[in-house]
Amino acid sequence: MTDTFMNPMFDAQRTMINQSNELFKQGLKLQHDAFEAYRDTFDVQESTQRRNVEATQRAVDAYFEALEDAGADAMGVREVHEAVDEQFAMFLDLHEQSWDNLEQLAEENAETYDTFVSQLESMADDSTGMAVEASQQAEEQTEIAVESTEDALEQ
């Protein structure tokens, strides 16, 4: 085949197709990285919440201890204090379980998302390959048509 005035256009078309595919995959990677960054904040969020609950518990404990020291023990303050401590313990257990479940769910979603992204990338690569091949075929057909026209004009 010979080069024609159309070859640069087909080269540019194929370059654009390949660049579009790369931009698409970079966009997927950016989304993936953003999701991973969000997941990385889970530990900080969980420990911050836990520290806040523990600080609240210490403040409540100090309040009850002050009441007990002031002689309010006869009014059942100690029993209420113990009941509140048990509630805090249950709350902290539920807090830990909730965060464990959230992290497990996020991990499962990440695996599903990674599979989905891999499938999208594969489909994009396949589509890109077909588009590049179609461009190459169109270029070949154009070259044949140009050659045929040149041959016909020469006769």
C-alpha positions in Angstrom: 0.0 0.0 0.0 1.1 3.5 -0.6 0.8 6.6 1.6 -2.0 8.9 0.8 -3.0 12.3 1.9 -5.5 10.5 4.3 -2.8 8.6 6.2 -2.2 11.4 8.8 -5.9 11.6 9.5 -6.2 7.9 10.2 -3.0 8.1 12.3 -4.5 10.9 14.3 -7.8 9.0 14.6 -6.1 6.0 16.1 -4.0 8.2 18.4 -7.2 9.8 19.7 -8.9 6.4 20.2 -5.9 5.1 22.2 -5.6 8.3 24.2 -9.3 8.3 25.0 -8.9 4.7 26.3 -6.0 5.7 28.5 -8.0 8.7 29.9 -10.9 6.4 30.6 -8.6 4.1 32.5 -7.0 6.9 34.4 -10.4 8.1 35.4 -11.2 4.7 36.8 -7.9 4.6 38.7 -8.7 8.1 40.1 -12.0 6.9 41.4 -10.4 3.8 42.8 -7.7 5.8 44.6 -10.4 8.2 46.0 -12.3 5.2 47.4 -9.2 3.7 48.9 -8.4 7.1 50.5 -11.8 7.2 52.0 -11.4 3.6 53.4 -8.1 4.7 54.9 -9.9 7.2 57.0 -12.0 4.5 58.7 -9.3 3.8 61.4 -9.0 7.5 62.3 -12.8 8.0 62.4 -13.3 4.9 64.6 -10.6 5.8 67.0 -11.8 9.4 67.2 -15.3 8.3 68.0 -14.1 5.8 70.6 -11.9 8.4 72.3 -15.0 10.8 72.4 -17.1 8.0 74.0 -14.3 7.2 76.5 -13.9 10.9 77.3 -17.7 11.2 77.9 -17.5 8.1 80.1 -14.7 9.6 82.2 -16.7 12.8 82.6 -19.8 10.9 83.7 -17.6 8.7 86.1 -16.2 11.9 87.6 -19.7 13.3 88.1 -20.9 10.1 89.9 -17.7 9.9 92.0 -18.2 13.6 93.0 -21.8 12.7 94.1 -20.6 9.6 96.0 -17.8 11.7 97.7 -20.4 14.3 98.6 -22.4 11.6 100.5 -25.1 11.0 98.0 -24.4 7.2 98.2 -27.4 6.6 100.4 -29.7 7.7 97.5 -28.5 4.8 95.3 -26.0 6.8 93.3 -23.5 3.9 93.3 -26.1 1.5 91.7 -26.9 4.1 89.0 -23.2 4.7 88.4 -22.6 0.9 88.0 -25.6 0.7 85.6 -24.3 3.6 83.5 -20.8 2.0 83.4 -22.4 -1.2 82.1 -24.2 0.8 79.4 -21.0 2.5 78.4 -19.3 -1.0 78.2 -22.2 -2.3 76.0 -22.1 0.8 73.9 -18.3 0.5 73.3 -18.8 -3.2 72.4 -21.5 -2.3 69.9 -19.3 0.5 68.6 -16.5 -1.9 67.9 -18.8 -4.4 66.3 -20.3 -1.7 64.1 -17.0 -0.5 62.9 -15.8 -4.1 62.3 -18.9 -4.7 60.2 -18.5 -1.4 58.3 -14.8 -2.3 57.5 -15.8 -5.8 56.4 -18.6 -4.4 54.1 -16.2 -1.8 52.7 -13.6 -4.6 52.0 -16.3 -6.7 50.2 -17.4 -3.7 48.2 -13.8 -2.9 47.3 -13.3 -6.4 46.0 -16.6 -6.1 44.0 -15.6 -2.7 42.7 -12.1 -3.9 41.7 -13.7 -6.8 39.7 -16.1 -4.3 38.0 -13.2 -1.9 37.1 -11.2 -4.8 35.7 -14.2 -5.8 33.5 -14.7 -2.1 32.4 -11.0 -1.8 31.5 -11.1 -5.1 29.6 -14.2 -3.9 27.7 -12.6 -0.6 27.0 -9.4 -2.3 25.7 -11.5 -4.6 23.5 -13.5 -1.6 22.1 -10.4 0.3 21.5 -8.8 -2.6 19.7 -11.9 -2.9 17.5 -12.0 0.8 16.8 -8.3 0.9 15.9 -8.8 -2.2 13.7 -11.8 -0.5 12.0 -9.7 2.6 11.4 -6.9 0.5 9.9 -9.4 -1.3 7.6 -10.9 2.1 6.5 -7.4 3.4 5.8 -6.6 0.3 3.7 -9.8 0.7 1.8 -9.2 4.3 1.2 -5.7 3.6 -0.1 -7.2 1.0 -2.5 -9.7 3.5 -3.7 -7.1 6.2 -4.2 -4.8 3.8 -6.1 -7.7 2.6 -8.3 -8.7 6.2 -9.0 -5.1 7.1 -9.9 -4.8 4.0 -12.1 -8.0 4.9 -13.9 -6.9 8.5 -14.4 -3.6 7.3 -15.9 -5.3 5.3 -18.6 
